[in-house]
Each structure stands twice: as C-alpha cells, then as structure tokens.
C-alpha cells in the first residue's frame, strides 16, 4: 500500500496549471509535480486535470 492510498487527499493546482491530488502536508503532487497552491480558486474547476493523479 502506498502512502497515497492510506491518507486523506486534497485537490491542488500544480506549477503546470492543472488540477492534481496531493497530501495536505506535501510539497509535491501524487504524480511528482510541484504544487503551486492547495486552495482552489473560483475558476479552477475549468482547468484540465492531471491524468496520472486521476487514475
């Protein structure tokens, strides 16, 4: 079991300007991209999602 399967995951925005999934206390996303911000803004739902983080 990986660390992403056992903990709570939150949505975040990566430096590539896509939606990702990450741990609340992490500086990188599930796929390895650095996090730009963890707070989603009003129009962030319009951004594309990372394929690696969604599957």
Backbone as XML, in Angstrom:
<?xml version="1.0"?>
<chain id="A" units="angstrom">
  <residue number="1" name="UNK">
    <atom name="N" x="0.846" y="-1.175" z="0.000"/>
    <atom name="CA" x="0.000" y="0.000" z="0.000"/>
    <atom name="C" x="0.897" y="1.247" z="0.000"/>
  </residue>
  <residue number="2" name="UNK">
    <atom name="N" x="0.634" y="2.161" z="-0.912"/>
    <atom name="CA" x="1.420" y="3.385" z="-0.990"/>
    <atom name="C" x="0.895" y="4.409" z="-0.003"/>
  </residue>
  <residue number="3" name="UNK">
    <atom name="N" x="1.661" y="5.453" z="0.204"/>
    <atom name="CA" x="1.245" y="6.478" z="1.160"/>
    <atom name="C" x="0.008" y="7.226" z="0.685"/>
  </residue>
  <residue number="4" name="UNK">
    <atom name="N" x="-0.283" y="7.250" z="-0.609"/>
    <atom name="CA" x="-1.457" y="7.937" z="-1.122"/>
    <atom name="C" x="-2.735" y="7.130" z="-0.927"/>
  </residue>
  <residue number="5" name="UNK">
    <atom name="N" x="-2.629" y="5.834" z="-0.723"/>
    <atom name="CA" x="-3.807" y="5.002" z="-0.527"/>
    <atom name="C" x="-4.308" y="5.045" z="0.914"/>
  </residue>
  <residue number="6" name="UNK">
    <atom name="N" x="-3.449" y="5.403" z="1.852"/>
    <atom name="CA" x="-3.826" y="5.315" z="3.255"/>
    <atom name="C" x="-4.170" y="6.658" z="3.895"/>
  </residue>
  <residue number="7" name="UNK">
    <atom name="N" x="-3.909" y="7.784" z="3.223"/>
    <atom name="CA" x="-4.103" y="9.092" z="3.824"/>
    <atom name="C" x="-5.194" y="9.887" z="3.122"/>
  </residue>
  <residue number="8" name="UNK">
    <atom name="N" x="-5.565" y="10.996" z="3.722"/>
    <atom name="CA" x="-6.541" y="11.905" z="3.143"/>
    <atom name="C" x="-5.870" y="12.682" z="2.010"/>
  </residue>
  <residue number="9" name="UNK">
    <atom name="N" x="-6.552" y="12.797" z="0.882"/>
    <atom name="CA" x="-6.014" y="13.521" z="-0.265"/>
    <atom name="C" x="-6.807" y="14.807" z="-0.476"/>
  </residue>
  <residue number="10" name="UNK">
    <atom name="N" x="-6.145" y="15.845" z="-0.947"/>
    <atom name="CA" x="-6.795" y="17.122" z="-1.232"/>
    <atom name="C" x="-6.495" y="17.516" z="-2.671"/>
  </residue>
  <residue number="11" name="UNK">
    <atom name="N" x="-7.360" y="18.322" z="-3.233"/>
    <atom name="CA" x="-7.131" y="18.858" z="-4.567"/>
    <atom name="C" x="-6.160" y="20.015" z="-4.487"/>
  </residue>
  <residue number="12" name="UNK">
    <atom name="N" x="-5.343" y="20.160" z="-5.521"/>
    <atom name="CA" x="-4.382" y="21.252" z="-5.558"/>
    <atom name="C" x="-4.107" y="21.609" z="-7.014"/>
  </residue>
  <residue number="13" name="UNK">
    <atom name="N" x="-3.404" y="22.730" z="-7.200"/>
    <atom name="CA" x="-3.011" y="23.187" z="-8.525"/>
    <atom name="C" x="-1.500" y="23.102" z="-8.617"/>
  </residue>
  <residue number="14" name="UNK">
    <atom name="N" x="-1.012" y="22.452" z="-9.661"/>
    <atom name="CA" x="0.421" y="22.295" z="-9.853"/>
    <atom name="C" x="1.018" y="23.447" z="-10.632"/>
  </residue>
  <residue number="15" name="UNK">
    <atom name="N" x="2.338" y="23.467" z="-10.732"/>
    <atom name="CA" x="3.021" y="24.522" z="-11.470"/>
    <atom name="C" x="2.734" y="24.440" z="-12.969"/>
  </residue>
  <residue number="16" name="UNK">
    <atom name="N" x="2.208" y="23.304" z="-13.434"/>
    <atom name="CA" x="1.817" y="23.159" z="-14.829"/>
    <atom name="C" x="0.402" y="23.666" z="-15.085"/>
  </residue>
  <residue number="17" name="UNK">
    <atom name="N" x="-0.217" y="24.259" z="-14.080"/>
    <atom name="CA" x="-1.558" y="24.853" z="-14.143"/>
    <atom name="C" x="-2.637" y="23.814" z="-14.445"/>
  </residue>
  <residue number="18" name="UNK">
    <atom name="N" x="-2.516" y="22.638" z="-13.840"/>
    <atom name="CA" x="-3.518" y="21.584" z="-13.938"/>
    <atom name="C" x="-3.968" y="21.205" z="-12.534"/>
  </residue>
  <residue number="19" name="UNK">
    <atom name="N" x="-5.150" y="20.573" z="-12.446"/>
    <atom name="CA" x="-5.645" y="20.071" z="-11.167"/>
    <atom name="C" x="-4.921" y="18.773" z="-10.837"/>
  </residue>
  <residue number="20" name="UNK">
    <atom name="N" x="-4.483" y="18.651" z="-9.602"/>
    <atom name="CA" x="-3.776" y="17.469" z="-9.139"/>
    <atom name="C" x="-4.356" y="17.029" z="-7.802"/>
  </residue>
  <residue number="21" name="UNK">
    <atom name="N" x="-3.839" y="15.925" z="-7.282"/>
    <atom name="CA" x="-4.188" y="15.416" z="-5.954"/>
    <atom name="C" x="-2.906" y="15.324" z="-5.145"/>
  </residue>
  <residue number="22" name="UNK">
    <atom name="N" x="-2.972" y="15.731" z="-3.877"/>
    <atom name="CA" x="-1.779" y="15.699" z="-3.037"/>
    <atom name="C" x="-2.167" y="15.442" z="-1.583"/>
  </residue>
  <residue number="23" name="UNK">
    <atom name="N" x="-1.170" y="15.153" z="-0.783"/>
    <atom name="CA" x="-1.364" y="15.041" z="0.651"/>
    <atom name="C" x="-1.401" y="16.452" z="1.248"/>
  </residue>
  <residue number="24" name="UNK">
    <atom name="N" x="-2.130" y="16.666" z="2.321"/>
    <atom name="CA" x="-2.241" y="18.012" z="2.899"/>
    <atom name="C" x="-0.914" y="18.631" z="3.321"/>
  </residue>
  <residue number="25" name="UNK">
    <atom name="N" x="0.054" y="17.838" z="3.728"/>
    <atom name="CA" x="1.321" y="18.377" z="4.214"/>
    <atom name="C" x="2.470" y="18.209" z="3.218"/>
  </residue>
  <residue number="26" name="UNK">
    <atom name="N" x="2.171" y="17.874" z="1.960"/>
    <atom name="CA" x="3.194" y="17.594" z="0.966"/>
    <atom name="C" x="3.487" y="18.818" z="0.099"/>
  </residue>
  <residue number="27" name="UNK">
    <atom name="N" x="4.680" y="18.851" z="-0.484"/>
    <atom name="CA" x="5.067" y="19.911" z="-1.412"/>
    <atom name="C" x="5.004" y="19.466" z="-2.863"/>
  </residue>
  <residue number="28" name="UNK">
    <atom name="N" x="4.715" y="18.175" z="-3.080"/>
    <atom name="CA" x="4.596" y="17.657" z="-4.439"/>
    <atom name="C" x="3.284" y="16.891" z="-4.575"/>
  </residue>
  <residue number="29" name="UNK">
    <atom name="N" x="2.804" y="16.812" z="-5.801"/>
    <atom name="CA" x="1.558" y="16.105" z="-6.090"/>
    <atom name="C" x="1.804" y="14.603" z="-6.167"/>
  </residue>
  <residue number="30" name="UNK">
    <atom name="N" x="0.741" y="13.856" z="-6.319"/>
    <atom name="CA" x="0.827" y="12.395" z="-6.428"/>
    <atom name="C" x="1.690" y="11.971" z="-7.610"/>
  </residue>
  <residue number="31" name="UNK">
    <atom name="N" x="1.658" y="12.745" z="-8.700"/>
    <atom name="CA" x="2.422" y="12.405" z="-9.898"/>
    <atom name="C" x="3.841" y="12.959" z="-9.881"/>
  </residue>
  <residue number="32" name="UNK">
    <atom name="N" x="4.195" y="13.775" z="-8.890"/>
    <atom name="CA" x="5.550" y="14.288" z="-8.775"/>
    <atom name="C" x="5.735" y="15.747" z="-9.161"/>
  </residue>
  <residue number="33" name="UNK">
    <atom name="N" x="4.689" y="16.416" z="-9.612"/>
    <atom name="CA" x="4.765" y="17.825" z="-9.996"/>
    <atom name="C" x="4.734" y="18.689" z="-8.735"/>
  </residue>
  <residue number="34" name="UNK">
    <atom name="N" x="5.505" y="19.781" z="-8.736"/>
    <atom name="CA" x="5.497" y="20.698" z="-7.597"/>
    <atom name="C" x="4.148" y="21.416" z="-7.516"/>
  </residue>
  <residue number="35" name="UNK">
    <atom name="N" x="3.731" y="21.731" z="-6.304"/>
    <atom name="CA" x="2.436" y="22.363" z="-6.055"/>
    <atom name="C" x="2.569" y="23.879" z="-6.131"/>
  </residue>
  <residue number="36" name="UNK">
    <atom name="N" x="1.641" y="24.515" z="-6.862"/>
    <atom name="CA" x="1.566" y="25.966" z="-6.898"/>
    <atom name="C" x="0.745" y="26.463" z="-5.713"/>
  </residue>
  <residue number="37" name="UNK">
    <atom name="N" x="-0.446" y="25.870" z="-5.522"/>
    <atom name="CA" x="-1.294" y="26.237" z="-4.382"/>
    <atom name="C" x="-2.259" y="25.098" z="-4.074"/>
  </residue>
  <residue number="38" name="UNK">
    <atom name="N" x="-2.674" y="25.031" z="-2.820"/>
    <atom name="CA" x="-3.609" y="23.988" z="-2.386"/>
    <atom name="C" x="-5.026" y="24.523" z="-2.253"/>
  </residue>
  <residue number="39" name="UNK">
    <atom name="N" x="-5.178" y="25.818" z="-2.217"/>
    <atom name="CA" x="-6.501" y="26.422" z="-2.137"/>
    <atom name="C" x="-7.026" y="26.636" z="-3.555"/>
  </residue>
  <residue number="40" name="UNK">
    <atom name="N" x="-8.172" y="26.023" z="-3.871"/>
    <atom name="CA" x="-8.743" y="26.167" z="-5.198"/>
    <atom name="C" x="-9.514" y="27.480" z="-5.284"/>
  </residue>
  <residue number="41" name="UNK">
    <atom name="N" x="-9.326" y="28.182" z="-6.378"/>
    <atom name="CA" x="-9.999" y="29.454" z="-6.598"/>
    <atom name="C" x="-11.295" y="29.250" z="-7.376"/>
  </residue>
  <residue number="42" name="UNK">
    <atom name="N" x="-12.007" y="30.333" z="-7.619"/>
    <atom name="CA" x="-13.334" y="30.292" z="-8.220"/>
    <atom name="C" x="-13.373" y="29.569" z="-9.570"/>
  </residue>
  <residue number="43" name="UNK">
    <atom name="N" x="-12.414" y="29.816" z="-10.438"/>
    <atom name="CA" x="-12.441" y="29.248" z="-11.789"/>
    <atom name="C" x="-11.498" y="28.064" z="-11.977"/>
  </residue>
  <residue number="44" name="UNK">
    <atom name="N" x="-10.972" y="27.516" z="-10.911"/>
    <atom name="CA" x="-10.039" y="26.394" z="-11.033"/>
    <atom name="C" x="-10.710" y="25.113" z="-11.522"/>
  </residue>
  <residue number="45" name="UNK">
    <atom name="N" x="-12.022" y="25.018" z="-11.396"/>
    <atom name="CA" x="-12.714" y="23.819" z="-11.881"/>
    <atom name="C" x="-12.676" y="23.737" z="-13.412"/>
  </residue>
  <residue number="46" name="UNK">
    <atom name="N" x="-12.341" y="24.831" z="-14.086"/>
    <atom name="CA" x="-12.254" y="24.858" z="-15.546"/>
    <atom name="C" x="-10.908" y="24.344" z="-16.062"/>
  </residue>
  <residue number="47" name="UNK">
    <atom name="N" x="-9.928" y="24.201" z="-15.182"/>
    <atom name="CA" x="-8.606" y="23.733" z="-15.594"/>
    <atom name="C" x="-8.624" y="22.240" z="-15.885"/>
  </residue>
  <residue number="48" name="UNK">
    <atom name="N" x="-7.714" y="21.802" z="-16.733"/>
    <atom name="CA" x="-7.596" y="20.382" z="-17.027"/>
    <atom name="C" x="-7.052" y="19.632" z="-15.820"/>
  </residue>
  <residue number="49" name="UNK">
    <atom name="N" x="-7.372" y="18.350" z="-15.719"/>
    <atom name="CA" x="-6.879" y="17.504" z="-14.645"/>
    <atom name="C" x="-5.671" y="16.705" z="-15.120"/>
  </residue>
  <residue number="50" name="UNK">
    <atom name="N" x="-4.802" y="16.394" z="-14.197"/>
    <atom name="CA" x="-3.638" y="15.561" z="-14.488"/>
    <atom name="C" x="-4.109" y="14.107" z="-14.654"/>
  </residue>
  <residue number="51" name="UNK">
    <atom name="N" x="-3.679" y="13.454" z="-15.723"/>
    <atom name="CA" x="-4.088" y="12.082" z="-15.974"/>
    <atom name="C" x="-3.559" y="11.132" z="-14.913"/>
  </residue>
  <residue number="52" name="UNK">
    <atom name="N" x="-2.314" y="11.300" z="-14.496"/>
    <atom name="CA" x="-1.702" y="10.408" z="-13.511"/>
    <atom name="C" x="-2.364" y="10.527" z="-12.148"/>
  </residue>
  <residue number="53" name="UNK">
    <atom name="N" x="-2.833" y="11.706" z="-11.783"/>
    <atom name="CA" x="-3.453" y="11.894" z="-10.472"/>
    <atom name="C" x="-4.894" y="11.401" z="-10.426"/>
  </residue>
  <residue number="54" name="UNK">
    <atom name="N" x="-5.574" y="11.352" z="-11.575"/>
    <atom name="CA" x="-6.970" y="10.924" z="-11.575"/>
    <atom name="C" x="-7.131" y="9.409" z="-11.643"/>
  </residue>
  <residue number="55" name="UNK">
    <atom name="N" x="-6.081" y="8.696" z="-12.071"/>
    <atom name="CA" x="-6.173" y="7.224" z="-12.159"/>
    <atom name="C" x="-5.108" y="6.561" z="-11.356"/>
  </residue>
</chain>
